């Protein structure tokens, strides 16, 4: 990912998301890292709505066309999603069920 701001002029800096550390809290996922060569620390905080919106952008036709035009990107991306989807779905359903039972027990 390339980052830019007006204060940088024409300079663009690489932000390597794969090198970021991931922290979770009750309300956000936080990606943290350092941008070289300027040694700037960064933190990207994503809430549930941000992640939902990002997935919506990823599902757009023009995003898929963009990925399809770059050989070797779309197929590994889709295969990666297919690998994690079953486990993710099971975790989401289990969480919803346990939340429903806890709520029922409190009332």
ABEGO torsion letter per residue (X at the ends): XBBBBAAAEABBBBBBAAABBBBBBAABBBBBBBBOAAGBBBBBBBBAAAAAAAAAAAABAAAAAAAAABBGAAAAAAAAAAAAAAAAAAAAAAAAAAAAAAAAAAX
